[in-house]
C-alpha cells in the first residue's frame, strides 16, 4: 500500500513539474513575440503623409470608370427601374 501511494506522489510531482515547465515556456514565447511586435514599426495612414493614391496622369473620374467596368457584377443591372 505504501509503494502504491509513493507511485502516485511521483506521478503527481512529475506531471506538475512538466505542466509548470510548459507554462513557463509558453509565457516566455508570448513575451518575446509581444516584444518583437512592439519593436516593429507601425504603418498608419494619416493626414500628415504626403502620399497620393491617384497615380499621376489619371483623374478621379478615370479611376471611377475603371472600377465600374471591371470585376464581377460589372455592367448594367438586369432590372432597371424607370
Backbone bond lengths (Angstrom), bond angles and torsions (degrees), N, CA, C in turn:
res aa  C-N    CA-C-N  psi(-1)  N-CA   C-N-CA  omega(-1)  CA-C   N-CA-C  phi
1 X - - - 1.457 - - 1.533 109.46 -
2 X 1.333 116.30 -39.76 1.456 120.15 -179.67 1.532 111.22 -65.54
3 X 1.330 117.19 -39.43 1.460 121.64 -179.32 1.524 110.31 -66.41
4 X 1.328 117.29 -37.00 1.463 121.13 -179.94 1.536 110.35 -67.09
5 X 1.302 118.19 -40.64 1.464 122.10 177.36 1.521 111.13 -66.31
6 X 1.314 116.26 -36.59 1.454 121.12 178.42 1.531 110.47 -64.43
7 X 1.326 117.25 -37.90 1.466 121.49 178.21 1.529 110.18 -65.29
8 X 1.326 116.35 -40.99 1.463 119.64 178.60 1.527 111.36 -63.78
9 X 1.326 116.67 -38.95 1.464 120.27 177.95 1.532 110.69 -64.94
10 X 1.338 115.84 -41.81 1.466 119.58 179.03 1.536 110.23 -64.48
11 X 1.320 117.16 -42.98 1.464 120.86 -179.86 1.534 110.52 -63.63
12 X 1.322 115.98 -41.78 1.462 120.34 178.19 1.525 110.63 -64.09
13 X 1.315 117.14 -44.48 1.456 121.68 179.88 1.538 111.08 -62.43
14 X 1.317 116.74 -43.23 1.468 120.63 -179.98 1.530 110.61 -65.51
15 X 1.320 117.36 -44.70 1.468 119.83 -177.99 1.535 111.32 -67.29
16 X 1.323 117.48 -39.96 1.466 120.12 177.19 1.525 110.43 -64.72
17 X 1.314 117.76 -40.16 1.462 121.51 178.94 1.524 111.08 -64.19
18 X 1.325 117.28 -46.57 1.461 121.09 -179.36 1.533 110.27 -63.57
19 X 1.314 117.70 -44.30 1.467 120.84 178.99 1.518 111.40 -63.94
20 X 1.316 117.11 -39.01 1.465 120.24 178.53 1.524 111.11 -65.01
21 X 1.315 116.90 -43.16 1.461 120.63 178.94 1.528 110.42 -63.14
22 X 1.347 117.32 -43.39 1.465 120.80 178.36 1.522 111.38 -62.65
23 X 1.301 117.37 -40.81 1.463 121.44 178.93 1.524 110.76 -63.04
24 X 1.321 117.54 -43.95 1.461 121.35 178.94 1.530 110.16 -63.89
25 X 1.322 118.21 -41.53 1.461 121.14 178.80 1.527 111.68 -64.13
26 X 1.315 117.41 -40.50 1.467 121.24 178.39 1.525 110.57 -65.14
27 X 1.318 117.18 -41.89 1.467 120.81 178.64 1.530 110.57 -64.23
28 X 1.316 117.70 -42.25 1.471 121.05 178.50 1.526 110.35 -63.83
29 X 1.331 117.42 -43.44 1.461 121.61 178.71 1.526 111.14 -60.15
30 X 1.322 117.03 -45.93 1.467 120.96 179.84 1.524 111.45 -65.26
31 X 1.312 116.85 -37.93 1.469 121.12 179.42 1.526 110.80 -62.81
32 X 1.335 117.24 -48.67 1.457 119.92 -178.94 1.522 111.60 -68.18
33 X 1.312 117.57 -34.27 1.461 120.25 176.87 1.532 110.36 -66.31
34 X 1.313 117.07 -40.97 1.465 121.67 177.15 1.523 110.57 -63.15
35 X 1.322 117.03 -44.22 1.460 121.03 179.83 1.527 110.86 -63.74
36 X 1.328 117.59 -38.95 1.458 120.88 179.78 1.534 110.44 -66.48
37 X 1.329 117.15 -39.58 1.460 120.60 177.87 1.524 110.65 -66.72
38 X 1.309 116.54 -37.50 1.457 121.02 -179.30 1.522 111.02 -67.24
39 X 1.324 117.64 -33.99 1.457 121.94 -178.57 1.524 111.61 -77.80
40 X 1.316 118.16 -22.36 1.457 121.91 -179.11 1.531 109.34 -71.31
41 X 1.339 117.38 136.68 1.469 118.98 -179.68 1.525 111.03 -68.58
42 X 1.297 114.97 142.21 1.462 120.58 179.35 1.519 108.75 -93.17
43 X 1.328 114.66 139.50 1.454 120.22 177.33 1.513 107.77 -102.80
44 X 1.310 115.44 113.58 1.454 119.80 -179.93 1.518 108.98 -123.36
45 X 1.301 115.15 143.47 1.450 120.99 177.44 1.516 106.87 -96.18
46 X 1.294 115.79 112.09 1.455 120.28 -178.19 1.515 110.42 -126.82
47 X 1.307 115.84 170.14 1.448 120.61 179.16 1.518 112.35 -72.21
48 X 1.325 117.73 -18.66 1.439 120.65 -177.60 1.519 112.82 -77.57
49 X 1.321 118.75 -11.97 1.456 121.39 -179.77 1.522 109.63 -82.61
50 X 1.319 116.20 143.77 1.455 121.49 -178.37 1.521 111.60 -100.35
51 X 1.302 118.63 34.74 1.451 121.62 179.35 1.521 109.58 -88.35
52 X 1.323 115.47 137.90 1.459 119.39 174.86 1.512 108.09 -103.24
53 X 1.299 115.88 141.71 1.457 120.67 -178.19 1.517 110.90 -101.91
54 X 1.326 118.12 -5.96 1.458 121.92 174.27 1.521 106.46 -101.84
55 X 1.328 117.12 120.36 1.466 119.21 -178.82 1.525 111.51 -62.15
56 X 1.318 118.02 151.81 1.461 120.52 179.52 1.532 110.17 -62.87
57 X 1.305 116.04 140.27 1.456 120.90 179.52 1.516 113.54 91.33
58 X 1.323 118.22 -4.92 1.466 121.84 178.50 1.517 108.77 -119.42
59 X 1.313 114.03 150.56 1.460 118.45 177.43 1.522 109.41 -109.59
60 X 1.304 115.91 172.29 1.452 120.56 177.89 1.524 110.74 -62.95
61 X 1.324 116.48 -35.25 1.467 121.25 178.42 1.528 110.25 -62.46
62 X 1.343 117.71 -41.48 1.468 121.25 177.92 1.520 111.30 -61.09
63 X 1.318 116.51 -43.12 1.463 119.89 -179.89 1.524 111.55 -65.09
64 X 1.335 117.57 -38.67 1.462 120.88 178.94 1.523 110.22 -66.05
65 X 1.340 117.29 -41.12 1.456 120.38 178.76 1.525 111.34 -64.47
66 X 1.326 117.41 -39.23 1.461 120.69 178.65 1.521 111.41 -65.24
67 X 1.327 116.92 -39.21 1.463 119.32 -177.63 1.517 111.46 -72.34
68 X 1.332 118.12 -25.57 1.458 120.49 179.93 1.515 112.17 -85.51
69 X 1.323 118.10 -19.59 1.457 119.57 -174.23 1.518 113.32 -102.62
70 X 1.303 118.91 3.54 1.457 119.50 -179.01 1.526 110.17 -133.60
71 X 1.289 114.26 153.98 1.461 118.88 175.64 1.507 112.77 98.63
72 X 1.305 115.42 174.69 1.452 122.05 -178.84 1.517 110.23 -70.81
73 X 1.314 117.05 136.67 1.443 121.07 178.31 1.507 114.08 82.80
74 X 1.342 116.64 12.69 1.454 118.79 -179.59 1.527 109.64 -80.16
75 X 1.288 115.15 164.48 1.452 120.24 179.69 1.512 110.55 97.90
76 X 1.327 114.47 -174.26 1.459 120.28 -178.32 1.516 110.97 -75.99
77 X 1.309 118.06 144.20 1.459 119.39 176.90 1.523 110.22 -70.26
78 X 1.325 116.62 154.89 1.460 121.45 -178.42 1.514 111.31 -68.16
79 X 1.315 117.42 -40.02 1.453 121.65 -179.01 1.525 108.82 -107.15
80 X 1.297 115.73 114.31 1.454 120.46 179.52 1.518 108.06 -114.30
81 X 1.324 116.86 125.16 1.466 120.62 179.24 1.512 109.14 -79.97
82 X 1.350 114.98 144.13 1.474 119.62 177.00 1.495 110.30 -109.83
